[in-house]
């Protein structure tokens, strides 16, 4: 009677007093591909997109290209404090089921659901339409600034590697 390689490995590890390979958690492996996010499925995550948007939601699935499907997604905009007020601001709007193309993901992280909203207590909430208009104005100002910086670099014979779509 022959035994399988798995059974042989079990026998060897139990004899040597080591831990069983099957007892290791998948999260302990150092993945360098889209598989690295497998441990975040069915958990609440934060995704920052190339266009500067922040999306919070429950990761339901993903593929080999890191395309993501988020459920109960919320888009949140953070804005700096206005002069005189001194309080940073935020706005959010529900987005429902939200699909993100992997090439647009800048950063992704799992949230601690007990602490995820703690930082919002120090910020004032404003209407999303107002925040979105201000956010777009800030992005337009940044693009203008980067364009001017690129011209200054070019005068010196240097290249300024700014991509218009990268607004994070």
C-alpha positions in Angstrom: 0.0 0.0 0.0 1.4 3.4 -1.0 0.9 6.6 0.8 0.5 10.0 -0.7 3.1 12.7 -0.6 0.9 14.8 1.7 0.6 11.9 4.2 4.3 11.3 4.0 4.9 15.0 4.7 2.5 14.9 7.6 4.3 11.9 9.1 7.7 13.6 8.7 6.6 16.8 10.3 4.8 15.1 13.2 7.9 12.9 13.9 10.3 15.9 13.8 8.0 17.9 16.1 7.6 20.7 13.5 4.3 22.3 12.5 2.2 20.8 9.7 2.3 22.6 6.4 -1.5 22.4 6.2 -1.8 24.4 9.4 -0.2 27.5 7.9 -2.5 30.4 7.1 -2.7 31.6 3.6 -2.0 35.2 4.8 1.4 34.2 6.0 2.7 33.7 2.5 4.4 36.7 0.8 2.5 37.0 -2.4 3.7 39.6 -4.9 0.8 39.4 -7.3 -3.0 40.1 -7.1 -3.2 37.0 -4.9 -1.8 39.1 -2.1 -5.3 40.5 -1.4 -7.0 37.1 -1.0 -7.0 37.6 2.8 -9.1 40.8 2.4 -12.0 39.2 0.6 -15.3 39.8 2.6 -13.6 42.4 4.7 -13.9 46.2 4.6 -11.2 47.9 2.6 -10.0 51.3 1.5 -9.0 51.9 -2.1 -7.3 55.1 -3.3 -7.7 55.6 -7.1 -5.4 57.3 -9.6 -7.8 60.2 -10.0 -7.6 60.9 -6.3 -10.9 59.4 -5.2 -11.1 57.3 -2.0 -13.5 54.4 -1.9 -14.5 52.4 1.1 -16.4 49.1 0.9 -16.5 45.4 1.4 -14.2 43.5 -1.0 -16.3 40.8 -2.6 -14.1 39.5 -5.4 -11.0 40.3 -7.5 -9.2 38.8 -10.4 -5.6 38.3 -11.6 -5.5 41.9 -12.8 -6.5 43.3 -9.4 -9.9 44.4 -10.8 -12.0 44.7 -7.6 -15.7 44.5 -6.8 -16.8 46.4 -3.7 -20.2 46.0 -2.1 -21.8 48.8 0.0 -19.2 51.2 -1.4 -18.9 54.8 -0.1 -16.9 57.5 -1.9 -15.3 59.9 0.5 -13.5 63.2 -0.2 -11.1 64.8 2.3 -10.5 68.5 2.1 -8.1 70.8 3.9 -9.3 73.4 6.4 -10.5 76.7 5.1 -8.9 79.9 6.5 -10.6 81.0 9.7 -12.3 77.7 10.4 -9.3 75.6 11.1 -11.2 72.3 10.8 -10.5 69.8 8.0 -13.6 68.7 6.1 -15.0 65.6 4.5 -18.0 64.5 2.4 -19.2 61.1 1.4 -21.8 59.5 -0.8 -23.0 55.9 -1.1 -22.0 54.2 -4.4 -23.5 50.7 -3.9 -21.7 48.0 -5.8 -18.6 49.5 -7.2 -16.2 47.9 -9.7 -12.6 49.2 -9.9 -10.3 48.4 -12.8 -7.0 47.2 -11.3 -4.8 49.7 -13.2 -6.5 52.5 -11.4 -5.6 51.3 -7.9 -2.9 53.2 -6.2 -3.3 51.9 -2.7 -5.5 49.3 -1.0 -5.7 48.4 2.6 -7.9 46.6 5.1 -9.8 48.7 7.7 -10.2 48.2 11.4 -14.0 48.5 11.6 -13.8 49.5 15.2 -11.6 52.5 14.4 -12.4 53.4 10.8 -14.5 56.4 11.5 -12.6 57.8 14.5 -10.7 60.4 12.4 -13.9 61.8 11.1 -14.9 63.2 14.5 -12.2 65.9 14.2 -13.4 66.9 10.7 -16.6 68.8 9.7 -18.9 67.1 7.2 -20.1 69.0 4.2 -22.4 68.3 1.3 -20.9 66.0 -1.3 -21.6 68.3 -4.3 -19.8 71.2 -2.7 -16.9 69.0 -1.7 -16.6 67.5 -5.2 -16.6 71.0 -6.8 -13.8 72.1 -4.4 -11.9 68.9 -5.0 -12.0 69.3 -8.7 -10.8 72.9 -8.4 -7.9 71.8 -6.2 -7.0 69.2 -8.8 -7.2 71.8 -11.6 -4.9 74.1 -9.6 -2.4 71.2 -9.1 -2.5 70.3 -12.8 -1.7 74.0 -13.7 1.1 74.0 -11.1 2.6 70.8 -12.5 2.3 72.1 -16.0 4.3 75.2 -15.0 6.8 73.1 -13.2 7.3 71.0 -16.3 8.0 74.1 -18.3 10.6 75.2 -15.8 12.3 71.8 -15.9 12.3 71.8 -19.7 14.0 75.2 -19.7 16.8 73.5 -17.8 16.9 70.5 -20.1 15.2 68.2 -17.6 12.1 66.1 -17.9 9.3 66.4 -15.3 7.5 63.0 -15.3 4.0 64.0 -14.3 1.1 62.1 -15.7 -2.2 64.1 -15.9 -4.3 61.1 -14.9 -2.3 60.6 -11.6 -3.9 63.0 -9.2 -3.4 61.1 -5.9 
